[in-house]
Amino acid sequence: MATVTAPAPTRSVPAPGNRRRLGPPDRVGWLFILPNLVGVALFTFVPLVSVVVLAFTDWNLVSGLGGIEFIGADNFTNVLADPLFWGSVGRTVVYAGVSVPLTVLFGMALALALDRDVPGRGALRAVFFMPYIVSTVAIGMTWLMLMNPSAGLVNQVLGAFGLTDLPAWFASSYWALPALIVIAIWSGVGYAAVIYLSALQDAPTDLYEAAEMDGAGPWRRFRTITWPSLLPTTVFLMVTLFIGTSQGFGLVALLTAGGPGDATTVLSFYMYQTGFQFYRFGYAAAIGMVTFVGVLALTLAMWRAQRGKALND
């Protein structure tokens, strides 16, 4: 007996010109995301485009919009020949180049110490992470009191150990930048430790067990297993912390205002001075563009340097 196969149901395909129109649910969805779209456009895309345009102009805010004059690449030429710019670059490199590696190093050490059965481990994580989420003003005022040259707790402790020539900290052109570096490390160690703790949860336990069976000691296990598995996290922290530190403005403005002299005038504060104190917005925009290119190049270099060296690569 022959079997009869029922024809498969056909799906109607709309003609190319008959596209589905937005119905009420779609319009409601667009209405929900409209405030975010407007906010991103006004506070992200418009400023970005404005910075790029202003970098090719000579504009003093006092002259109004009618005073904008297009000068081509003159701002970039002047920035690259500006000794004040290169001085701020050097201070930024010292500020970030010292604070970021030490923050990552201490954060890794703290994470390795907390990645075991320690009593109150959850509370300790919260305590160490707290400085990262506290406002810049609160951190600045706290350290301003701690590092007071005459009555601060830091100098009192140093004096208790017999030191006589105590640092003036923020009032000293020699000690102001190291003081900012100490604060940056203190406020960022908790963040680095929490990120490292998350990465340690994904560490390959089978490799650790095999290494222990082969008689590998703690240092060899760290060098051959832990460090390669943490390398992508380390690069991520180096990049994000370096970007954040190079853009750091609040602590410098609050504690030193770039001084004494120009001892703590890093790139972000020099950019602020140029734009909002000297009203040279075109020149300040050019400084921002050059800074962006430099940070981007360094980020790409760090990312390429770690490729192929991670445990899972």
C-alpha positions in Angstrom: 0.0 0.0 0.0 1.5 3.3 -1.1 2.0 5.9 1.6 1.0 9.4 0.9 3.2 12.1 2.4 1.5 15.3 3.4 3.0 18.4 1.8 5.2 20.5 4.1 3.5 23.7 5.2 4.8 26.7 3.3 5.8 29.9 5.0 4.7 33.0 3.4 7.6 35.3 2.6 6.8 39.0 2.6 7.7 40.9 -0.5 10.9 43.0 -0.3 8.8 46.2 -0.2 6.5 45.0 2.5 8.6 45.4 5.6 7.1 45.2 9.0 6.3 48.5 10.5 7.0 49.4 14.1 4.1 48.5 16.3 3.1 49.9 19.7 5.5 47.5 21.6 8.5 48.6 19.5 7.7 52.2 20.0 7.4 51.7 23.7 10.8 50.1 23.7 12.4 53.0 21.9 10.7 55.4 24.3 12.3 53.5 27.2 15.8 53.8 25.8 15.4 57.3 24.4 16.6 59.1 27.6 19.8 57.0 27.6 20.3 57.7 23.9 19.9 61.4 24.4 22.2 61.3 27.4 24.9 59.4 25.5 24.6 61.8 22.5 24.7 65.0 24.6 27.4 64.0 27.1 29.6 61.6 25.1 29.4 62.0 21.4 28.9 65.7 21.3 31.9 66.4 23.6 34.0 64.0 21.6 33.2 65.6 18.3 33.7 69.1 19.9 37.2 68.2 21.2 38.3 67.0 17.8 36.9 70.1 16.1 38.3 72.5 18.7 41.8 71.0 18.5 42.1 72.6 15.0 41.0 76.0 16.2 42.2 79.0 18.2 39.4 79.9 20.6 39.3 82.0 23.7 36.1 81.5 25.6 35.8 85.2 26.4 35.5 86.0 22.7 32.4 83.9 22.3 31.6 81.5 19.4 32.3 84.3 16.9 36.0 84.2 18.0 36.6 80.7 16.8 39.4 80.7 14.2 40.5 77.6 12.3 44.3 77.3 12.4 44.9 73.8 11.1 47.5 71.7 12.8 49.2 74.6 14.5 48.0 73.5 18.0 49.5 70.1 17.6 52.8 71.6 16.4 52.9 73.9 19.4 52.0 71.1 21.8 54.9 69.0 20.6 57.3 71.9 21.0 55.9 73.0 24.4 58.4 72.4 27.3 55.5 72.7 29.8 53.7 69.9 28.1 56.7 67.6 28.1 57.3 68.5 31.8 53.7 67.4 32.6 54.2 64.2 30.5 57.3 63.4 32.6 55.5 63.9 35.9 52.6 61.8 34.6 54.9 59.0 33.6 56.5 59.0 37.0 53.1 59.3 38.8 51.5 56.4 36.8 54.7 54.5 36.2 55.4 54.1 39.9 51.9 53.9 41.3 50.3 51.5 38.8 52.9 48.6 39.0 53.1 48.9 42.8 49.3 48.8 43.0 49.1 45.7 40.8 51.9 44.0 42.8 50.4 44.7 46.2 46.9 43.8 44.9 48.2 40.5 43.7 49.9 39.8 47.0 46.8 40.7 48.9 44.7 38.5 46.7 47.0 35.5 47.1 46.8 36.1 50.9 43.0 36.2 50.9 42.6 33.3 48.5 42.6 30.8 51.4 40.6 29.9 54.4 41.2 33.2 56.3 38.7 34.1 59.2 36.5 37.0 58.1 37.7 36.8 54.5 34.5 38.5 53.2 34.8 41.4 55.6 38.5 41.8 54.8 37.6 42.0 51.1 35.1 44.7 51.8 37.5 46.7 54.0 40.3 46.6 51.4 37.9 47.5 48.5 36.3 50.4 50.4 39.0 53.1 49.5 38.3 52.5 45.8 34.6 53.5 46.1 35.0 56.4 48.6 34.8 59.8 47.0 37.9 61.6 46.0 37.1 64.5 48.3 36.9 62.3 51.4 40.2 60.5 50.5 41.9 63.9 49.9 40.7 65.5 53.1 41.7 62.4 55.1 45.2 62.2 53.8 45.5 66.0 54.1 45.1 65.6 57.8 47.3 62.5 58.0 50.1 64.1 56.2 49.9 67.5 57.9 53.6 68.5 58.4 53.2 69.6 62.0 50.3 67.6 63.5 49.7 64.8 61.0 49.7 61.2 62.2 52.3 60.1 59.5 54.9 62.5 60.7 54.2 61.7 64.4 54.8 58.1 63.7 58.0 58.9 61.8 59.1 61.1 64.7 58.5 58.3 67.1 61.2 56.3 65.3 63.7 59.1 65.9 63.5 60.8 62.5 64.1 64.6 62.8 64.0 66.0 59.2 60.4 65.1 58.6 58.8 65.6 55.1 56.6 68.6 54.5 54.6 66.4 52.1 52.1 68.5 50.0 54.0 71.7 50.9 57.3 70.4 49.5 58.1 70.3 45.8 60.2 67.2 46.5 57.6 65.2 48.5 54.3 66.3 47.0 54.4 63.8 44.0 55.5 60.9 46.2 52.7 61.7 48.5 50.2 61.5 45.7 51.7 58.2 44.6 51.2 56.7 48.0 47.6 57.8 48.0 47.0 56.4 44.6 48.5 53.0 45.6 46.4 52.9 48.9 43.2 53.7 47.1 43.7 51.2 44.2 45.1 48.1 46.0 41.7 46.9 47.0 40.3 47.1 43.5 43.3 45.2 42.1 42.9 42.5 44.8 39.2 42.0 44.1 39.9 41.6 40.4 42.7 39.1 41.1 40.5 37.2 43.5 38.0 36.7 40.7 40.7 35.5 38.4 42.1 33.1 41.0 38.7 31.3 41.2 39.2 30.2 37.6 42.7 28.9 38.2 43.2 25.3 36.9 43.1 23.2 40.1 44.1 20.0 38.2 47.4 21.7 37.2 48.1 22.6 40.9 47.4 19.0 41.9 49.7 17.6 39.2 52.5 20.0 40.2 52.2 19.0 43.9 52.5 15.4 42.9 55.6 16.2 40.9 57.1 17.9 44.0 56.9 21.5 42.7 57.3 24.0 45.4 55.2 27.2 46.0 57.5 29.4 44.0 57.6 27.0 41.0 53.8 26.6 41.1 53.4 30.4 41.1 55.9 30.9 38.3 54.5 28.1 36.0 50.8 28.1 36.8 49.6 31.1 38.8 51.4 33.8 37.0 50.6 32.7 33.4 46.9 32.3 34.4 46.9 35.8 35.9 48.7 37.5 33.0 45.6 38.6 31.1 44.2 40.0 34.4 47.4 41.8 35.0 47.4 43.4 31.6 43.8 44.4 32.1 44.6 46.0 35.5 47.7 47.7 34.1 45.7 49.3 31.2 42.7 50.4 33.2 44.8 51.7 36.2 47.2 53.5 33.9 44.3 55.2 32.0 42.6 56.1 35.3 45.8 57.4 36.8 46.8 59.4 33.7 43.4 61.1 33.8 43.5 61.6 37.6 42.5 65.2 38.4 40.6 65.3 41.6 43.4 64.6 44.1 45.9 66.9 42.4 43.3 69.8 42.2 42.2 69.2 45.8 45.6 68.6 47.6 48.3 70.5 45.6 46.6 72.5 42.7 49.6 71.4 40.6 52.1 72.8 43.1 54.3 73.6 44.8 55.4 75.4 41.6 54.6 72.8 39.0 55.9 69.8 41.0 52.5 67.9 40.6 51.2 69.4 37.4 50.4 66.2 35.6 48.8 66.1 32.1 45.2 66.2 33.3 45.8 69.2 35.5 47.9 71.0 32.8 45.0 70.5 30.4 42.6 71.9 32.9 44.8 75.0 33.5 45.2 75.6 29.8 41.4 75.4 29.1 39.7 76.7 32.3 42.3 79.1 33.7 44.0 80.5 30.6 40.8 79.9 28.3 42.9 78.4 25.5 40.3 75.8 24.6 41.7 74.9 21.2 45.2 74.3 22.7 43.7 72.3 25.6 41.8 70.1 23.1 45.0 69.4 21.2 46.7 68.4 24.5 43.8 66.0 25.1 44.1 64.5 21.6 47.9 64.0 21.9 47.3 62.4 25.3 44.7 60.1 23.9 47.0 58.9 21.1 49.9 58.3 23.6 47.7 56.3 26.0 46.2 54.3 23.1 49.7 53.4 21.8 50.9 52.3 25.2 47.7 50.2 25.7 48.2 48.5 22.4 51.9 47.8 23.2 51.0 46.3 26.6 48.3 44.1 25.0 50.6 42.9 22.2 53.4 42.2 24.7 51.3 39.6 26.6 49.9 37.8 23.6 50.9 34.1 23.5 52.2 34.2 27.1 49.0 33.5 29.0 48.3 29.9 30.3 45.4 29.4 28.0 47.0 30.8 24.8 
